[in-house]
Amino acid sequence: MPKPLFNHSVRTYVFGAAWGAKTNKVFDDEALYLASVLHDLGLVDPYIKDARFEVDGADAARNFLVEKSYSKEKTDLIWEAIAMHSTLEIPERMRPEVALVHAGVFMDAGRNADKFHPSFYTEVFGALPRLGNKQQITDSVAEVIRRKPHTASLAFQADIGRKLVPGFNPPNFVDVKPRSPFDQ
């Protein structure tokens, strides 16, 4: 796993756990940690199969956890958190671990960056530097899409809007991510 992606995965846990504490969520710390550090396996060559990268990653994590004899309940929870991590709105309404992986992923992209003191981010990025994370993530996703373009259809609503709603111009992740308050 490339170092920027590894650091992002660990930061996902740190941010998700911090957000959980701040919002008084009760969560399984081990499940949050495992789902966070494994959430982007679907962007790494050995785990790229034929589904969306989130599902490929969730499947790879499930296989790993089954080999390690984790319970079905915990394995299913981690699969859900990974499979849903990049989906908007839905994970926030699911079990805390699912919601917190999602929150951690998007905090690393700058969402809710104003919810913690800047010194918190200085400490996290000092220990887990970004190392060009913005570009690395978008390049990794683009490579997966090049290899399996059928997985790029994430929201049918946007497709309908583009075809049927004059002037429809939804936000685009590639345009939003560079505006995050974090360098790289």
DOTORMI-707639 format. One line per field, with one value per atom (N, C-alpha, C, CB): x, y, z; atom name. Coordinates in pm, whole numbers, always signed. Atoms other than C-alpha are relative to their C-alpha. Glycine has a CB too. Example, Ala and Ser with C-alpha at 12.3 -4.5 7.8 and 13.67 -1.06 7.14 Angstrom:
BEGIN
x <- [+89:+1230:+90:-99:-82:+1367:-77:+41]
y <- [-119:-450:+120:+3:-119:-106:+109:+46]
z <- [+0:+780:+0:+125:-6:+714:+73:-142]
atom <- [N:CA:C:CB:N:CA:C:CB]
% end
This chain:
BEGIN
x <- [+86:+0:+90:-97:-82:+147:-10:-45:-7:+255:-108:+138:+108:+10:-135:-14:+126:-278:-1:-21:-11:-155:-25:+140:+18:-130:-145:+93:+142:-480:-86:-46:+80:-617:+12:+43:-18:-467:-62:+151:+65:-578:-152:+40:+143:-928:-43:-39:+30:-924:+12:+95:-23:-779:-113:+137:+107:-1034:-136:-4:+128:-1325:-16:-13:+5:-1242:-16:+128:+11:-1198:-141:+105:+136:-1531:-100:-34:+87:-1696:+2:+41:-12:-1563:-68:+148:+57:-1666:-152:+55:+145:-2019:-64:-32:+50:-2054:-58:-103:+44:-2095:+66:+34:-53:-2051:+32:-102:-40:-1853:+103:+54:-100:-1638:+130:-45:-124:-1290:+78:+87:-73:-1134:-64:+5:+68:-1399:+24:-152:-27:-1352:+143:-22:-139:-975:+18:+91:-18:-990:-68:-56:+70:-1250:+74:-144:-73:-1049:+128:+33:-130:-710:-14:+91:+20:-856:-91:-57:+107:-1107:+38:-51:-39:-907:+76:+83:-67:-778:-42:-32:+49:-989:+72:-145:-83:-742:+139:+11:-132:-445:-5:+48:+0:-353:-48:+133:+43:-392:-149:+78:+139:-746:-98:-16:+87:-882:-63:+79:+75:-1150:-93:-81:+90:-1463:-112:-59:+105:-1679:+55:-55:-47:-1663:+115:-116:-117:-1338:-39:+95:+44:-1529:-43:-116:+47:-1688:+118:-109:-120:-1361:+79:+90:-71:-1197:-72:+20:+79:-1480:+12:-148:-16:-1455:+138:-23:-136:-1077:+13:+104:-4:-1117:-75:-60:+77:-1386:+84:-132:-82:-1157:+112:+61:-107:-873:-54:+64:+56:-1096:-51:-113:+43:-1247:+120:-76:-124:-893:+52:+108:-46:-819:-105:+37:+106:-1136:-78:+60:+86:-1319:-143:+17:+142:-1686:-70:-69:+78:-1939:-59:-112:+60:-2105:+100:-52:-101:-1783:+46:+121:-42:-1679:-105:+22:+107:-2018:-2:-137:-4:-1996:+115:+16:-116:-1649:-23:+129:+33:-1765:-91:-68:+93:-2054:+72:-113:-70:-1829:+89:+84:-88:-1583:-81:+94:+81:-1846:-71:-102:+76:-2028:+86:-104:-80:-1732:-3:+140:-1:-1755:-139:+81:+139:-2135:-42:-94:+43:-2288:-135:-9:+122:-2567:-38:-112:+48:-2646:+85:-1:-79:-2348:-24:+147:+23:-2425:-121:-19:+122:-2755:+11:-119:-22:-2604:+69:+82:-66:-2426:+120:+44:-106:-2162:+130:+28:-127:-1863:-6:+34:+18:-2001:+4:-136:+4:-2075:+138:-101:-128:-1733:+110:+43:-95:-1531:-27:-10:+39:-1723:+46:-154:-39:-1665:+151:-49:-146:-1293:+55:+59:-43:-1250:-20:-78:+31:-1419:+64:-148:-77:-1249:+139:+8:-133:-921:-3:+54:+15:-1058:-40:-104:+29:-1140:-139:+21:+136:-1505:+4:-94:+4:-1576:+136:-53:-134:-1218:-5:+86:+13:-1344:-49:-95:+56:-1471:+106:-75:-110:-1128:+98:+72:-101:-854:+109:+61:-107:-582:+117:+51:-111:-327:-24:+20:+34:-510:+48:-155:-42:-449:+151:-67:-146:-89:+63:+48:-52:-29:-23:-66:+31:-204:+86:-151:-77:-33:+150:-33:-141:+301:+36:+31:-25:+270:-31:-84:+46:+94:-10:-138:+1:+198:-85:+142:+89:-25:+76:-70:-86:+258:-67:+41:+65:+59:-130:+93:+121:-258:-110:-53:+108:-499:+18:-4:-26:-338:+6:+131:-13:-260:-137:+82:+134:-622:-73:-83:+72:-769:+65:-6:-68:-504:-33:+152:+32:-572:-141:+18:+139:-947:-11:-96:+4:-894:+57:+79:-58:-673:-98:+131:+100:-939:-111:-58:+106:-1199:+47:-45:-53:-972:-7:+147:-3:-943:-139:+79:+135:-1311:-103:-16:+87:-1521:-145:+1:+138:-1848:-27:-30:+20:-1792:-11:+113:-3:-1790:-137:+72:+134:-2165:-42:-101:+27:-2212:-136:+106:+126:-2531:-87:+24:+86:-2807:-70:-104:+65:-2960:+78:-16:-81:-2670:-15:+149:+20:-2711:-133:+6:+131:-3080:+6:-110:-12:-3000:+74:+71:-77:-2738:-82:+127:+78:-2981:-130:-31:+137:-3311:-20:-87:+16:-3246:+92:+30:-83:-3129:+83:-88:-90:-2828:+48:-66:-42:-2774:+151:-67:-146:-2414:+36:+65:-25:-2358:+146:-39:-139:-2045:+77:+9:-84:-1758:+113:+56:-102:-1519:+136:+11:-131:-1216:+10:+25:+0:-1319:-6:-117:+17:-1409:+124:-120:-114:-1110:+115:+51:-111:-846:-28:+34:+33:-1034:+7:-140:-7:-983:+107:+32:-95:-796:+137:-58:-127:-514:+86:-23:-93:-207:+7:+140:-20:-149:-125:+112]
y <- [-117:+0:+123:+0:-123:+340:+75:+93:-68:+542:+108:+63:-98:+833:-67:+89:+72:+582:-66:-107:+59:+402:+108:-64:-108:+732:+47:+117:-39:+830:-100:+10:+103:+499:+8:-139:-13:+543:+131:-6:-127:+909:-16:+114:+25:+786:-51:-102:+51:+592:+112:-116:-105:+883:+102:+69:-100:+1129:-59:+54:+63:+884:-19:-134:+20:+798:+134:-73:-132:+1165:+57:+98:-48:+1251:-79:-14:+81:+961:+48:-147:-50:+1089:+136:+10:-136:+1447:-3:+84:+8:+1340:-104:-33:+94:+1093:-129:+66:+127:+786:-115:-7:+122:+444:-92:-66:+80:+229:-104:+88:+105:-82:+53:-137:-62:+65:-90:+36:+93:-247:-6:-140:+4:-263:+130:-22:-128:+108:+3:+117:+1:+63:-90:-48:+93:-242:+52:-138:-53:-87:+120:+38:-119:+235:-36:+92:+30:+84:-88:-68:+87:-161:+62:-132:-51:+72:+25:+125:-28:+147:-115:+125:+114:-203:-14:-130:+11:-189:+91:+31:-85:+70:-59:+143:+61:-166:-125:-35:+104:-405:-139:-12:+139:-745:-14:-57:+7:-656:+60:+70:-56:-488:-115:+97:+106:-721:+65:-89:-50:-638:+88:-113:-84:-435:+141:-62:-132:-75:-22:+83:+19:-22:-17:+119:+14:+10:-144:+98:+138:-333:-97:-35:+83:-490:+5:+45:-15:-350:-68:+146:+65:-470:-152:+42:+145:-818:-47:-36:+38:-826:+1:+97:-7:-716:-118:+134:+114:-980:-129:-17:+120:-1252:-5:-4:-7:-1137:-33:+140:+20:-1130:-142:+99:+140:-1471:-90:-44:+78:-1613:+12:+45:-25:-1461:-39:+148:+53:-1618:+108:-94:-101:-1293:-47:+138:+37:-1328:+50:+55:-42:-1305:+138:-102:-130:-1012:+114:+1:-106:-808:+11:-28:-1:-910:+70:-144:-66:-801:+150:-61:-142:-469:+70:+19:-59:-400:+4:-80:+1:-502:+118:-133:-111:-252:+134:-2:-128:+29:+29:+0:-19:-24:+22:-120:-11:-73:+135:-112:-126:+246:+124:-6:-113:+469:+123:-43:-119:+696:+45:-29:-36:+710:+115:-122:-115:+1037:-28:+126:-2:+1069:-133:+44:+127:+698:-48:-106:+52:+595:+75:+7:-80:+878:-48:+147:+49:+704:-149:+22:+141:+358:-17:-67:+29:+191:+94:-149:-98:+412:-28:+7:+31:+229:+35:-149:-34:+273:+152:-56:-146:+640:+61:+54:-60:+702:-28:-52:+19:+542:+105:-145:-102:+763:+140:-2:-132:+1068:+17:+17:-8:+990:+20:-124:-14:+951:+144:-98:-134:+1283:+110:+20:-99:+1467:+13:-39:-6:+1376:+77:-142:-80:+1546:+144:-63:-136:+1859:+24:+88:-18:+1803:+5:-116:-22:+1926:+36:-124:-37:+2052:+108:+47:-106:+2340:-51:+107:+56:+2104:-29:-127:+23:+2059:+116:-137:-105:+2301:-33:+16:+26:+2342:-81:+129:+76:+2197:-152:+41:+142:+1862:-49:-23:+39:+1851:+6:+90:-10:+1967:-126:+126:+120:+1675:-125:-19:+118:+1418:-1:-3:-4:+1535:-6:+127:+18:+1549:-148:+72:+144:+1180:-79:-53:+71:+1076:+102:-71:-106:+1323:-37:+32:+18:+1371:-52:+131:+54:+1308:+1:-142:-8:+1426:-79:-50:+82:+1248:+41:+5:-44:+1464:-59:+153:+48:+1373:-152:+57:+146:+1013:-68:-45:+61:+934:+16:+64:-20:+1091:-80:+149:+81:+922:-148:+21:+142:+583:-34:-34:+24:+611:+7:+101:-11:+727:-125:+124:+122:+423:-117:-35:+106:+190:+19:-1:-28:+360:-31:+147:+35:+324:-152:+49:+146:-48:-63:-58:+55:-104:+114:-91:-117:+191:-27:+55:+32:+9:+25:-146:-23:+77:+148:-63:-144:+457:+62:+72:-53:+498:-12:-75:+6:+586:+57:+74:-62:+795:+21:+135:-12:+747:+135:-112:-129:+1077:+103:+48:-95:+1273:-27:-11:+33:+1086:+55:-151:-54:+1178:+151:-45:-146:+1538:+52:+47:-43:+1569:-10:-82:+22:+1435:+80:-146:-52:+1589:+135:-97:-127:+1902:+105:-17:-103:+2205:+76:+99:-75:+2374:-78:+124:+81:+2089:-13:-140:+6:+2110:-37:+137:+41:+1902:+20:-146:-9:+1940:-124:+17:+109:+1724:-18:+26:+27:+1556:+56:-149:-48:+1650:+152:-39:-145:+2016:+36:+64:-29:+2000:-35:-76:+47:+1804:+101:-133:-96:+2063:+120:+50:-113:+2321:-36:+52:+35:+2127:+87:-153:-88:+2327:-61:+45:+67:+2074:+1:-144:+6:+2089:-142:+48:+129:+1805:-81:-78]
z <- [+0:+0:+0:+123:+2:-92:+134:-116:-130:+212:+17:+17:-21:+148:+29:-123:-22:+135:+138:-111:-134:+447:+107:+21:-97:+638:+4:-32:+8:+515:+76:-148:-65:+641:+152:-48:-146:+989:+48:+38:-38:+998:+3:-99:-1:+913:+137:-111:-134:+1239:+104:+36:-99:+1440:-6:-23:+14:+1300:+37:-144:-34:+1328:+150:-70:-145:+1690:+72:+50:-62:+1778:-19:-59:+27:+1613:+86:-151:-85:+1798:+145:-7:-137:+2131:+13:+42:-4:+2051:-6:-115:+17:+1955:+92:-145:-101:+2244:-58:+84:+57:+2023:+76:-152:-60:+2179:-117:+104:+115:+1938:+40:-111:-17:+1911:-59:-68:+45:+1892:-95:+120:+87:+1739:-139:+63:+130:+1465:-76:+19:+65:+1393:-55:+98:+43:+1375:-123:+114:+113:+1146:-127:+36:+118:+914:-57:+36:+46:+897:-74:+118:+62:+822:-123:+101:+117:+569:-106:+45:+85:+402:-146:+57:+139:+85:-66:-6:+65:+4:-145:+76:+137:-312:-99:-4:+87:-449:-19:+57:+2:-409:-87:+145:+104:-691:+39:-51:-24:-525:+29:+116:-43:-415:-101:+132:+103:-729:-78:-95:+70:-863:-102:+102:+103:-1065:+54:-74:-58:-825:+26:+132:-44:-702:+97:+66:-86:-514:+146:-13:-139:-186:+29:+29:-17:-234:-11:-106:+9:-350:+131:-118:-126:-37:+115:+32:-105:+186:-9:-10:+20:+34:+45:-147:-40:+85:+152:-62:-147:+448:+60:+49:-50:+503:-8:-79:+17:+363:+105:-141:-99:+590:+140:+0:-134:+899:+21:+24:-10:+826:+23:-129:-20:+797:+142:-98:-137:+1138:+105:+17:-88:+1287:+75:+99:-61:+1363:-8:-69:-2:+1448:-125:+126:+116:+1168:+23:-29:-31:+1345:-21:+144:+14:+1365:-146:+93:+141:+1013:-87:-50:+76:+874:+25:+35:-34:+1058:-74:+153:+67:+917:-151:+32:+143:+567:-32:-41:+23:+591:+5:+102:-16:+713:-121:+129:+116:+428:-126:-17:+121:+159:-9:-6:-1:+265:+20:+108:-47:+345:-89:+15:+87:+40:-40:-124:+30:+18:+90:+18:-80:+132:+66:-86:-79:+391:+66:-85:-55:+443:+119:-109:-113:+664:+131:-34:-120:+907:+79:-38:-65:+985:+37:-92:-29:+1033:+135:-111:-128:+1325:+17:+7:-24:+1491:-74:+147:+66:+1343:-149:+17:+142:+989:-15:-55:+4:+1055:+25:+103:-37:+1209:-102:+135:+110:+928:-107:-60:+99:+687:+46:-22:-52:+911:-5:+144:+2:+942:-140:+60:+140:+565:-46:-92:+50:+496:+83:-3:-76:+783:-60:+149:+61:+616:-131:-24:+121:+305:+33:-92:-41:+508:+54:-113:-52:+601:+153:-48:-146:+956:+57:+70:-47:+977:+108:-117:-99:+1189:+137:-52:-125:+1462:+106:-31:-95:+1624:-10:-29:-3:+1722:-102:+143:+97:+1454:+55:-53:-59:+1698:-9:+148:+16:+1675:-136:+15:+135:+1300:-16:-104:+5:+1341:+60:+75:-66:+1578:-87:+138:+82:+1355:-126:-37:+125:+1036:+26:-78:-37:+1219:+12:+132:-17:+1304:-127:+115:+121:+981:-114:+23:+102:+708:-122:-44:+115:+406:-123:-34:+108:+153:-139:+34:+131:-147:-8:-107:-9:-33:-97:+139:+90:-237:-138:-8:+136:-566:-5:-52:-1:-469:+1:+121:-7:-379:-133:+115:+125:-692:-113:-36:+102:-910:+16:+7:-25:-747:-44:+148:+42:-799:-151:+66:+147:-1158:-66:-47:+56:-1225:+9:+72:-15:-1089:-103:+145:+98:-1310:-142:+9:+133:-1615:-22:-14:+11:-1543:-2:+115:-7:-1473:+3:+125:+7:-1592:+42:-139:-39:-1521:+148:-33:-144:-1149:+36:+78:-29:-1183:+18:-111:-15:-1173:+146:-93:-143:-808:+40:+73:-39:-808:-123:+73:+116:-1059:-5:+0:-1:-947:-81:+144:+77:-1096:-149:+41:+142:-1426:-50:-22:+38:-1436:-8:+100:+1:-1346:-122:+125:+117:-1622:-128:-13:+122:-1882:-4:-15:+1:-1771:+67:+64:-71:-1562:-62:+153:+63:-1763:+104:-79:-87:-1603:+122:+45:-115:-1357:-1:-2:-10:-1238:+144:-42:-138:-924:+38:+20:-43:-712:-45:+154:+45:-833:+101:-143:-101:-589:-38:+24:+45:-799:+17:-147:-20:-770:+149:-73:-142:-399:+80:+54:-81:-261:+4:-55:-9:-361:+91:-136:-87:-152:+148:-33:-141:+170:+67:+19:-67:+435:+26:+130:-26:+450:-126:+48:+112:+231:-53:+41:+67:-18:+1:+65]
atom <- [N:CA:C:CB:N:CA:C:CB:N:CA:C:CB:N:CA:C:CB:N:CA:C:CB:N:CA:C:CB:N:CA:C:CB:N:CA:C:CB:N:CA:C:CB:N:CA:C:CB:N:CA:C:CB:N:CA:C:CB:N:CA:C:CB:N:CA:C:CB:N:CA:C:CB:N:CA:C:CB:N:CA:C:CB:N:CA:C:CB:N:CA:C:CB:N:CA:C:CB:N:CA:C:CB:N:CA:C:CB:N:CA:C:CB:N:CA:C:CB:N:CA:C:CB:N:CA:C:CB:N:CA:C:CB:N:CA:C:CB:N:CA:C:CB:N:CA:C:CB:N:CA:C:CB:N:CA:C:CB:N:CA:C:CB:N:CA:C:CB:N:CA:C:CB:N:CA:C:CB:N:CA:C:CB:N:CA:C:CB:N:CA:C:CB:N:CA:C:CB:N:CA:C:CB:N:CA:C:CB:N:CA:C:CB:N:CA:C:CB:N:CA:C:CB:N:CA:C:CB:N:CA:C:CB:N:CA:C:CB:N:CA:C:CB:N:CA:C:CB:N:CA:C:CB:N:CA:C:CB:N:CA:C:CB:N:CA:C:CB:N:CA:C:CB:N:CA:C:CB:N:CA:C:CB:N:CA:C:CB:N:CA:C:CB:N:CA:C:CB:N:CA:C:CB:N:CA:C:CB:N:CA:C:CB:N:CA:C:CB:N:CA:C:CB:N:CA:C:CB:N:CA:C:CB:N:CA:C:CB:N:CA:C:CB:N:CA:C:CB:N:CA:C:CB:N:CA:C:CB:N:CA:C:CB:N:CA:C:CB:N:CA:C:CB:N:CA:C:CB:N:CA:C:CB:N:CA:C:CB:N:CA:C:CB:N:CA:C:CB:N:CA:C:CB:N:CA:C:CB:N:CA:C:CB:N:CA:C:CB:N:CA:C:CB:N:CA:C:CB:N:CA:C:CB:N:CA:C:CB:N:CA:C:CB:N:CA:C:CB:N:CA:C:CB:N:CA:C:CB:N:CA:C:CB:N:CA:C:CB:N:CA:C:CB:N:CA:C:CB:N:CA:C:CB:N:CA:C:CB:N:CA:C:CB:N:CA:C:CB:N:CA:C:CB:N:CA:C:CB:N:CA:C:CB:N:CA:C:CB:N:CA:C:CB:N:CA:C:CB:N:CA:C:CB:N:CA:C:CB:N:CA:C:CB:N:CA:C:CB:N:CA:C:CB:N:CA:C:CB:N:CA:C:CB:N:CA:C:CB:N:CA:C:CB:N:CA:C:CB:N:CA:C:CB:N:CA:C:CB:N:CA:C:CB:N:CA:C:CB:N:CA:C:CB:N:CA:C:CB:N:CA:C:CB:N:CA:C:CB:N:CA:C:CB:N:CA:C:CB:N:CA:C:CB:N:CA:C:CB:N:CA:C:CB:N:CA:C:CB:N:CA:C:CB:N:CA:C:CB:N:CA:C:CB:N:CA:C:CB:N:CA:C:CB:N:CA:C:CB:N:CA:C:CB:N:CA:C:CB:N:CA:C:CB:N:CA:C:CB:N:CA:C:CB:N:CA:C:CB:N:CA:C:CB:N:CA:C:CB:N:CA:C:CB:N:CA:C:CB:N:CA:C:CB:N:CA:C:CB:N:CA:C:CB:N:CA:C:CB:N:CA:C:CB:N:CA:C:CB:N:CA:C:CB:N:CA:C:CB:N:CA:C:CB:N:CA:C:CB:N:CA:C:CB:N:CA:C:CB:N:CA:C:CB:N:CA:C:CB:N:CA:C:CB:N:CA:C:CB:N:CA:C:CB:N:CA:C:CB:N:CA:C:CB:N:CA:C:CB:N:CA:C:CB:N:CA:C:CB:N:CA:C:CB:N:CA:C:CB:N:CA:C:CB:N:CA:C:CB:N:CA:C:CB:N:CA:C:CB:N:CA:C:CB:N:CA:C:CB:N:CA:C:CB:N:CA:C:CB:N:CA:C:CB:N:CA:C:CB:N:CA:C:CB:N:CA:C:CB:N:CA:C:CB:N:CA:C:CB]
% end
